[in-house]
Amino acid sequence: KESCNFTVRLHACLPPGYFKPSRFHPQRNNVRTKWYTGQEPADPESPEPPTPHYNSSVLGDMLPRAHLQFLVAVSSQCPAFAEGVALIKVWLRQRELDQGAGCFSGFLASMTLAYLLSTHRVSNTMTAYQLLRNSLHFLANTDLTENGITLAKSPDST
C-alpha cells in the first residue's frame, strides 16, 4: 500500500497592466471604510487614511514574474544570495517571525536582501553569514516606519 501525498498550489495572477501601479502608492487609500466595516466613516468630509500595507500586499501579488526575474538577476550577481536568504529564513523561523498576518515572510526577506545588494549597502562578494549579519544590522538600525524603502525605479510616481 503506497500512498502518494502531494499538494498542488495554484497562484492566480492578474495579467500585466490590469491595474496601474501608481494606484498602490503608499500614500493612497484602497480600502473604503464603508465597504470594509459596513458603517459610514466618522467624518465623511475628511479623506480616508492611506493603506500602505494593503497596497504593498496587492502589488506583491500583482508582480510575481517581475519579482522572480529581479531575484534571479540579483542572485546571479551574488553567489551567496540563496544561502544568505536561507539563513535569514531560518533565523525568522526560529523566532516565529515568519508566521501570521503581516509577518516578515521569506519573500520579504529575499526582497530586503536584494534591496541591500542593489543599493550597494552590502557587497556581492560577502559570504552568506555576512549577508545575514548585515541584513539583521540593517533591520535593527533602520526605522522603516520613518524611512521606508522601495525598489521602484521612480518611487514618487503617483
N, CA, C and O of each residue as an XYZ file, in Angstrom:
632
protein
N       0.831     -1.189      0.000
C       0.000      0.000      0.000
C       0.866      1.239      0.000
O       1.305      1.703      1.052
N       1.100      1.753     -1.140
C       1.855      3.001     -1.230
C       0.889      4.143     -1.456
O       0.037      4.100     -2.343
N       1.038      5.139     -0.653
C       0.206      6.331     -0.855
C       1.112      7.476     -1.277
O       2.229      7.643     -0.788
N       0.600      8.226     -2.172
C       1.368      9.347     -2.693
C       0.674     10.637     -2.249
O      -0.367     11.016     -2.785
N       1.265     11.291     -1.274
C       0.696     12.537     -0.787
C       1.440     13.703     -1.416
O       2.669     13.771     -1.373
N       0.698     14.596     -1.985
C       1.300     15.789     -2.545
C       0.281     16.918     -2.490
O      -0.918     16.690     -2.329
N       0.769     18.100     -2.622
C      -0.067     19.293     -2.575
C       0.099     20.069     -3.867
O       1.216     20.260     -4.348
N      -0.995     20.506     -4.418
C      -0.967     21.351     -5.606
C      -1.415     22.735     -5.172
O      -2.484     22.895     -4.583
N      -0.599     23.723     -5.463
C      -0.947     25.101     -5.128
C      -1.068     25.904     -6.407
O      -0.147     25.936     -7.223
N      -2.188     26.538     -6.572
C      -2.409     27.394     -7.726
C      -2.327     28.846     -7.265
O      -2.994     29.242     -6.309
N      -1.526     29.613     -7.934
C      -1.378     31.028     -7.622
C      -1.981     31.820     -8.778
O      -1.394     31.921     -9.856
N      -3.142     32.367     -8.537
C      -3.797     33.169     -9.567
C      -3.085     34.515     -9.673
O      -2.816     35.164     -8.663
N      -2.790     34.921    -10.879
C      -2.072     36.179    -11.108
C      -2.859     37.030    -12.100
O      -3.413     36.534    -13.082
N      -2.887     38.303    -11.813
C      -3.512     39.235    -12.744
C      -2.603     39.422    -13.950
O      -1.382     39.329    -13.826
N      -3.184     39.683    -15.107
C      -2.330     39.943    -16.271
C      -1.601     41.279    -16.093
O      -2.104     42.173    -15.413
N      -0.418     41.417    -16.704
C       0.318     42.679    -16.599
C      -0.538     43.848    -17.083
O      -1.236     43.746    -18.091
N      -0.474     44.947    -16.355
C      -1.198     46.144    -16.734
C      -2.657     46.168    -16.312
O      -3.386     47.085    -16.692
N      -3.107     45.179    -15.531
C      -4.511     45.129    -15.108
C      -4.865     46.346    -14.262
O      -5.922     46.950    -14.445
N      -3.973     46.708    -13.330
C      -4.109     47.926    -12.538
C      -2.877     48.787    -12.776
O      -1.789     48.266    -13.022
N      -3.042     50.090    -12.703
C      -1.886     50.975    -12.778
C      -1.136     50.879    -11.446
O      -1.759     51.025    -10.395
N       0.165     50.640    -11.455
C       0.917     50.541    -10.196
C       0.805     51.799     -9.334
O       0.880     51.711     -8.108
N       0.628     52.961     -9.950
C       0.534     54.198     -9.165
C      -0.693     54.198     -8.252
O      -0.746     54.947     -7.277
N      -1.668     53.362     -8.570
C      -2.857     53.263     -7.714
C      -2.498     52.723     -6.327
O      -3.239     52.926     -5.366
N      -1.364     52.040     -6.231
C      -0.980     51.403     -4.976
C       0.183     52.116     -4.285
O       0.961     51.499     -3.557
N       0.287     53.418     -4.524
C       1.297     54.237     -3.844
C       1.035     54.160     -2.335
O      -0.125     54.113     -1.926
N       2.070     54.144     -1.506
C       1.876     54.031     -0.045
C       0.993     55.118      0.570
O       0.418     54.908      1.638
N       0.878     56.269     -0.082
C       0.074     57.362      0.471
C      -1.385     57.328      0.012
O      -2.162     58.213      0.369
N      -1.760     56.328     -0.767
C      -3.133     56.243     -1.272
C      -3.959     55.284     -0.431
O      -3.418     54.385      0.212
N      -5.267     55.478     -0.439
C      -6.192     54.598      0.264
C      -6.906     53.726     -0.752
O      -7.419     54.221     -1.755
N      -6.937     52.423     -0.490
C      -7.639     51.496     -1.362
C      -8.620     50.609     -0.605
O      -9.137     49.641     -1.162
N      -8.878     50.930      0.645
C      -9.855     50.191      1.436
C     -10.848     51.211      1.984
O     -10.510     51.995      2.871
N     -12.041     51.204      1.472
C     -13.054     52.158      1.895
C     -13.717     51.683      3.184
O     -14.126     50.528      3.297
N     -13.815     52.584      4.142
C     -14.362     52.251      5.454
C     -15.763     51.663      5.338
O     -16.067     50.653      5.973
N     -16.606     52.280      4.540
C     -17.988     51.817      4.423
C     -18.046     50.400      3.862
O     -18.828     49.581      4.344
N     -17.244     50.102      2.868
C     -17.253     48.766      2.282
C     -16.719     47.737      3.275
O     -17.260     46.638      3.397
N     -15.643     48.111      3.989
C     -14.974     47.156      4.873
C     -15.756     46.914      6.164
O     -15.866     45.772      6.610
N     -16.299     47.969      6.769
C     -16.981     47.823      8.056
C     -18.503     47.859      7.940
O     -19.206     47.435      8.857
N     -19.009     48.361      6.819
C     -20.451     48.491      6.668
C     -20.996     49.741      7.327
O     -22.209     49.949      7.356
N     -20.110     50.581      7.861
C     -20.520     51.807      8.538
C     -19.936     53.012      7.822
O     -18.900     52.926      7.164
N     -20.619     54.126      7.965
C     -20.105     55.367      7.400
C     -18.875     55.803      8.197
O     -18.808     55.568      9.403
N     -17.888     56.443      7.526
C     -16.740     56.959      8.279
C     -17.191     58.038      9.262
O     -18.215     58.688      9.054
N     -16.419     58.223     10.336
C     -16.757     59.193     11.371
C     -16.919     60.592     10.787
O     -17.856     61.312     11.133
N     -16.014     60.968      9.913
C     -16.075     62.286      9.279
C     -16.055     62.089      7.766
O     -14.984     61.933      7.179
N     -17.228     62.094      7.126
C     -17.272     61.833      5.679
C     -16.526     62.867      4.842
O     -16.166     62.585      3.699
N     -16.287     64.053      5.386
C     -15.595     65.107      4.652
C     -14.083     64.902      4.606
O     -13.424     65.347      3.666
N     -13.533     64.233      5.615
C     -12.081     64.048      5.653
C     -11.675     62.856      4.785
O     -12.433     61.896      4.644
N     -10.478     62.926      4.208
C     -10.038     61.806      3.363
C      -9.741     60.563      4.205
O      -9.364     60.646      5.374
N      -9.924     59.433      3.574
C      -9.637     58.165      4.258
C      -8.124     58.038      4.459
O      -7.357     58.565      3.652
N      -7.676     57.351      5.518
C      -6.236     57.225      5.752
C      -5.580     56.310      4.713
O      -6.239     55.437      4.149
N      -4.290     56.512      4.464
C      -3.605     55.649      3.497
C      -3.554     54.201      3.980
O      -3.636     53.928      5.178
N      -3.419     53.285      3.034
C      -3.361     51.857      3.356
C      -2.077     51.251      2.769
O      -2.151     50.434      1.851
N      -0.906     51.640      3.284
C       0.346     51.183      2.674
C       0.561     49.675      2.757
O       1.091     49.082      1.817
N       0.163     49.045      3.856
C       0.366     47.596      3.974
C      -0.486     46.850      2.948
O      -0.001     45.947      2.266
N      -1.748     47.233      2.846
C      -2.640     46.616      1.866
C      -2.113     46.845      0.452
O      -2.058     45.917     -0.355
N      -1.725     48.088      0.156
C      -1.237     48.427     -1.177
C       0.003     47.605     -1.528
O       0.136     47.113     -2.649
N       0.902     47.465     -0.566
C       2.117     46.680     -0.791
C       1.789     45.210     -1.035
O       2.392     44.566     -1.893
N       0.838     44.689     -0.282
C       0.439     43.286     -0.460
C      -0.145     43.038     -1.844
O       0.164     42.034     -2.487
N      -0.995     43.960     -2.300
C      -1.600     43.804     -3.625
C      -0.522     43.888     -4.707
O      -0.522     43.096     -5.650
N       0.394     44.845     -4.570
C       1.480     44.950     -5.554
C       2.327     43.685     -5.576
O       2.718     43.212     -6.643
N       2.608     43.141     -4.400
C       3.377     41.901     -4.336
C       2.688     40.757     -5.055
O       3.340     39.932     -5.695
N       1.360     40.710     -4.949
C       0.591     39.664     -5.622
C       0.453     39.915     -7.115
O       0.271     38.979     -7.893
N       0.538     41.180     -7.516
C       0.364     41.521     -8.937
C       1.615     41.259     -9.781
O       1.512     41.059    -10.991
N       2.775     41.258     -9.161
C       4.019     41.250     -9.930
C       4.929     40.050     -9.642
O       6.134     40.240     -9.481
N       4.401     38.830     -9.572
C       5.268     37.702     -9.221
C       6.373     37.438    -10.244
O       7.498     37.115     -9.863
N       6.070     37.571    -11.526
C       7.078     37.310    -12.555
C       8.195     38.358    -12.490
O       9.373     38.012    -12.570
N       7.832     39.622    -12.346
C       8.836     40.688    -12.255
C       9.708     40.493    -11.023
O      10.919     40.710    -11.075
N       9.094     40.081     -9.906
C       9.875     39.839     -8.691
C      10.824     38.662     -8.880
O      11.985     38.724     -8.474
N      10.334     37.602     -9.490
C      11.181     36.435     -9.740
C      12.358     36.806    -10.631
O      13.494     36.422    -10.353
N      12.094     37.547    -11.694
C      13.176     37.949    -12.597
C      14.197     38.824    -11.868
O      15.402     38.682    -12.077
N      13.719     39.720    -11.021
C      14.613     40.580    -10.245
C      15.478     39.743     -9.302
O      16.688     39.953     -9.215
N      14.854     38.793     -8.594
C      15.613     37.963     -7.657
C      16.621     37.068     -8.376
O      17.717     36.839     -7.865
N      16.264     36.565     -9.544
C      17.202     35.755    -10.326
C      18.389     36.607    -10.764
O      19.532     36.152    -10.708
N      18.128     37.836    -11.198
C      19.212     38.729    -11.616
C      20.143     39.049    -10.452
O      21.364     39.037    -10.612
N      19.579     39.332     -9.293
C      20.403     39.634     -8.115
C      21.185     38.394     -7.697
O      22.361     38.480     -7.343
N      20.528     37.256     -7.741
C      21.178     36.003     -7.356
C      22.358     35.662     -8.270
O      23.359     35.103     -7.820
N      22.234     35.998     -9.545
C      23.326     35.701    -10.481
C      24.545     36.596    -10.227
O      25.661     36.243    -10.608
N      24.336     37.739     -9.593
C      25.444     38.653     -9.296
C      26.092     38.368     -7.949
O      27.219     38.794     -7.698
N      25.385     37.650     -7.082
C      25.900     37.376     -5.733
C      25.831     35.879     -5.460
O      24.746     35.346     -5.227
N      26.967     35.197     -5.485
C      26.965     33.737     -5.314
C      26.355     33.262     -3.990
O      25.804     32.163     -3.930
N      26.446     34.069     -2.932
C      25.949     33.652     -1.616
C      24.512     34.092     -1.358
O      24.003     33.901     -0.254
N      23.849     34.675     -2.356
C      22.499     35.213     -2.145
C      21.526     34.133     -1.663
O      20.845     34.328     -0.656
N      21.453     33.020     -2.351
C      20.492     31.965     -1.996
C      20.753     31.440     -0.586
O      19.817     31.238      0.187
N      22.023     31.221     -0.254
C      22.350     30.746      1.090
C      22.066     31.815      2.138
O      21.633     31.501      3.246
N      22.308     33.075      1.792
C      22.018     34.173      2.710
C      20.526     34.268      3.001
O      20.124     34.453      4.150
N      19.712     34.142      1.966
C      18.260     34.162      2.145
C      17.840     32.969      3.004
O      16.986     33.109      3.879
N      18.427     31.806      2.762
C      18.088     30.620      3.553
C      18.414     30.846      5.028
O      17.633     30.465      5.900
N      19.557     31.462      5.310
C      19.912     31.745      6.705
C      18.937     32.732      7.347
O      18.550     32.567      8.504
N      18.549     33.742      6.602
C      17.585     34.716      7.135
C      16.257     34.021      7.421
O      15.632     34.271      8.452
N      15.826     33.149      6.508
C      14.564     32.436      6.710
C      14.630     31.528      7.939
O      13.664     31.437      8.697
N      15.760     30.862      8.135
C      15.925     30.019      9.327
C      15.864     30.889     10.580
O      15.198     30.530     11.552
N      16.548     32.024     10.565
C      16.553     32.939     11.702
C      15.129     33.395     12.014
O      14.724     33.418     13.176
N      14.369     33.760     10.976
C      12.985     34.189     11.176
C      12.126     33.048     11.725
O      11.308     33.251     12.622
N      12.320     31.854     11.179
C      11.526     30.694     11.595
C      11.803     30.334     13.046
O      10.872     30.018     13.787
N      13.059     30.373     13.469
C      13.414     30.037     14.846
C      12.759     30.979     15.846
O      12.507     30.598     16.990
N      12.487     32.192     15.423
C      11.877     33.190     16.302
C      10.382     33.367     16.032
O       9.735     34.236     16.616
N       9.844     32.531     15.137
C       8.440     32.551     14.747
C       8.000     33.921     14.239
O       6.862     34.338     14.456
N       8.900     34.608     13.568
C       8.592     35.911     12.993
C       8.041     35.795     11.578
O       7.670     36.798     10.968
N       7.990     34.583     11.062
C       7.503     34.354      9.697
C       6.089     33.779      9.675
O       5.666     33.197      8.676
N       5.359     33.944     10.780
C       4.039     33.345     10.880
C       2.987     34.407     11.146
O       3.262     35.412     11.801
N       1.794     34.186     10.642
C       0.667     35.065     10.916
C       0.529     36.203      9.927
O       1.382     36.419      9.066
N      -0.563     36.920     10.074
C      -0.841     38.051      9.193
C       0.173     39.163      9.435
O       0.474     39.500     10.580
N       0.687     39.718      8.371
C       1.641     40.817      8.494
C       3.025     40.388      8.927
O       3.818     41.217      9.373
N       3.331     39.108      8.803
C       4.635     38.603      9.236
C       5.741     39.033      8.270
O       5.475     39.544      7.182
N       6.964     38.817      8.689
C       8.117     39.081      7.831
C       8.406     37.784      7.087
O       9.180     36.945      7.548
N       7.783     37.637      5.950
C       7.821     36.381      5.195
C       9.175     36.168      4.509
O      10.015     37.067      4.460
N       9.358     34.976      3.991
C      10.564     34.677      3.230
C      10.679     35.550      1.997
O      11.780     35.917      1.585
N       9.532     35.884      1.406
C       9.536     36.774      0.254
C      10.083     38.145      0.652
O      10.932     38.700     -0.045
N       9.602     38.690      1.763
C      10.105     39.990      2.221
C      11.586     39.916      2.568
O      12.332     40.862      2.316
N      12.010     38.800      3.144
C      13.430     38.630      3.464
C      14.260     38.638      2.186
O      15.308     39.280      2.131
N      13.800     37.930      1.163
C      14.507     37.892     -0.111
C      14.586     39.270     -0.750
O      15.642     39.682     -1.231
N      13.466     39.974     -0.751
C      13.439     41.298     -1.363
C      14.263     42.308     -0.570
O      14.871     43.205     -1.153
N      14.289     42.169      0.754
C      15.102     43.071      1.572
C      16.583     42.865      1.277
O      17.327     43.831      1.108
N      17.009     41.611      1.217
C      18.411     41.343      0.895
C      18.734     41.809     -0.523
O      19.813     42.351     -0.766
N      17.818     41.603     -1.449
C      18.024     42.081     -2.819
C      18.128     43.604     -2.848
O      18.932     44.158     -3.598
N      17.320     44.278     -2.039
C      17.402     45.741     -1.936
C      18.780     46.161     -1.437
O      19.392     47.075     -1.990
N      19.264     45.497     -0.397
C      20.576     45.840      0.157
C      21.686     45.626     -0.875
O      22.633     46.409     -0.946
N      21.567     44.579     -1.662
C      22.569     44.323     -2.708
C      22.457     45.332     -3.842
O      23.472     45.818     -4.341
N      21.234     45.650     -4.253
C      21.064     46.550     -5.397
C      21.420     47.994     -5.054
O      21.753     48.775     -5.944
N      21.353     48.355     -3.781
C      21.729     49.705     -3.359
C      23.159     49.747     -2.825
O      23.604     50.769     -2.302
N      23.872     48.634     -2.959
C      25.281     48.519     -2.556
C      25.491     48.771     -1.071
O      26.542     49.268     -0.665
N      24.503     48.430     -0.266
C      24.669     48.516      1.192
C      25.363     47.267      1.717
O      25.931     47.273      2.809
N      25.312     46.201      0.933
C      26.118     45.010      1.193
C      26.809     44.650     -0.116
O      26.333     44.986     -1.201
N      27.922     43.970      0.004
C      28.715     43.630     -1.176
C      28.307     42.266     -1.722
O      27.928     41.371     -0.966
N      28.387     42.118     -3.033
C      28.044     40.818     -3.628
C      29.160     39.794     -3.464
O      29.037     38.665     -3.937
N      30.240     40.174     -2.804
C      31.309     39.214     -2.522
C      31.241     38.683     -1.090
O      32.086     37.885     -0.685
N      30.248     39.119     -0.327
C      30.108     38.666      1.065
C      29.661     37.214      1.118
O      29.051     36.693      0.184
N      29.983     36.581      2.233
C      29.514     35.213      2.464
C      28.064     35.262      2.928
O      27.541     36.328      3.251
N      27.429     34.110      2.956
C      26.035     34.028      3.389
C      25.893     34.538      4.827
O      24.939     35.247      5.146
N      26.834     34.178      5.683
C      26.780     34.622      7.079
C      26.928     36.141      7.172
O      26.245     36.777      7.976
N      27.795     36.721      6.373
C      27.945     38.176      6.364
C      26.678     38.852      5.848
O      26.291     39.907      6.351
N      26.034     38.255      4.854
C      24.773     38.802      4.357
C      23.708     38.769      5.450
O      22.952     39.726      5.616
N      23.651     37.655      6.198
C      22.709     37.545      7.309
C      22.971     38.639      8.337
O      22.056     39.365      8.726
N      24.212     38.753      8.772
C      24.548     39.746      9.810
C      24.248     41.163      9.357
O      23.688     41.952     10.118
N      24.609     41.493      8.134
C      24.370     42.839      7.633
C      22.881     43.118      7.435
O      22.426     44.242      7.649
N      22.129     42.114      7.032
C      20.679     42.284      6.897
C      20.040     42.545      8.255
O      19.202     43.435      8.394
N      20.440     41.765      9.252
C      19.895     41.963     10.596
C      20.309     43.322     11.152
O      19.519     43.985     11.824
N      21.540     43.737     10.876
C      22.009     45.053     11.320
C      21.169     46.154     10.666
O      20.773     47.112     11.329
N      20.900     46.016      9.381
C      20.074     46.993      8.670
C      18.681     47.065      9.287
O      18.166     48.155      9.538
N      18.071     45.911      9.529
C      16.719     45.889     10.080
C      16.677     46.433     11.511
O      15.708     47.084     11.902
N      17.725     46.166     12.285
C      17.760     46.637     13.667
C      17.980     48.141     13.762
O      17.495     48.781     14.695
N      18.702     48.704     12.813
C      19.084     50.113     12.906
C      18.333     51.033     11.949
O      18.666     52.213     11.840
N      17.336     50.515     11.262
C      16.579     51.326     10.317
C      15.122     51.359     10.752
O      14.492     50.312     10.907
N      14.594     52.540     10.947
C      13.186     52.689     11.277
C      12.415     52.783      9.964
O      12.307     53.854      9.368
N      11.886     51.651      9.528
C      11.197     51.604      8.242
C       9.852     52.327      8.276
O       9.254     52.565      7.227
N       9.370     52.680      9.472
C       8.145     53.478      9.541
C       8.440     54.940      9.239
O       7.553     55.680      8.813
N       9.670     55.354      9.456
C      10.077     56.732      9.164
C      10.695     56.845      7.775
O      10.382     57.766      7.022
N      11.559     55.916      7.447
C      12.279     55.932      6.177
C      12.024     54.620      5.447
O      12.826     53.690      5.530
N      10.920     54.551      4.741
C      10.589     53.342      4.004
C      11.559     53.121      2.853
O      12.248     54.046      2.422
N      11.606     51.903      2.364
C      12.485     51.570      1.239
C      11.633     51.158      0.052
O      10.486     50.737      0.208
N      12.202     51.283     -1.124
C      11.479     50.888     -2.326
C      12.463     50.399     -3.373
O      13.625     50.805     -3.401
N      11.978     49.533     -4.218
C      12.753     49.069     -5.359
C      12.225     49.660     -6.658
O      12.695     49.318     -7.743
N      11.243     50.552     -6.541
C      10.661     51.186     -7.726
C      11.689     52.094     -8.383
O      12.484     52.746     -7.707
N      11.661     52.126     -9.694
C      12.594     52.993    -10.419
C      12.300     54.472    -10.174
O      13.223     55.282    -10.091
N      11.010     54.829    -10.058
C      10.642     56.199     -9.723
C       9.656     56.142     -8.560
O       8.445     56.106     -8.780
N      10.158     56.135     -7.323
C       9.322     55.912     -6.159
C       8.265     56.978     -5.912
O       7.305     56.720     -5.186
N       8.408     58.170     -6.493
C       7.438     59.223     -6.227
C       6.325     59.289     -7.249
O       5.486     60.187     -7.186
N       6.297     58.359     -8.190
C       5.233     58.405     -9.206
C       3.897     58.047     -8.559
O       3.786     57.058     -7.834
N       2.895     58.866     -8.835
C       1.570     58.616     -8.247
C       0.530     58.519     -9.339
O      -0.649     58.311     -9.052
